[in-house]
Amino acid sequence: MIYAISGEVPDEPVVSKMSGLLFERRLIERYIEDHSKCPITKEELTMDDIVPIKTNKVVKPRPLQATSIPGLLGIFQNEWDVLMLSNFALERQLHTARQELSHALYQARGLKKHLKRLNKPKHWMLDKLGGAF
């Protein structure tokens, strides 16, 4: 049994009644809480549509790739690629947030200058009227 998203054998396998796909229980629960959809088919999905599968609790074999140095290098390269993609997405979000904050700060400064300019004649008039009485 291979997990539909990662391609690995799940520790706690569950299957979707809707699509028949196999998932890791804790991961699909978290995904359904966040999105209420199947991560593969994008169909509406609830935890009632998920059925646990009973399996033999045997020792999980090491992946075939992890038995050789080139295989390990491939695994490390894949992990590095995932890490870099995640880092790129975070940097893009940070850049967007900085742009939004910069724009908001620019607007706030402009508004402050505008209000100060509008209040200046008011204070001048109050000073003149206050001196007359």
Secondary structure, DSSP 4 states (H G I P E B T S, - for coil): ---TTTSS--SSEEEETTT--EEEHHHHHHHHHHHSB-TTT--B--GGGEEE-----PPPPPPGGGGSHHHHHHHHHHHHHHHHHHHHHHHHHHHHHHHHHHHHHHHHHHHHHHHHHHHHHHHHHHHHHHHH-
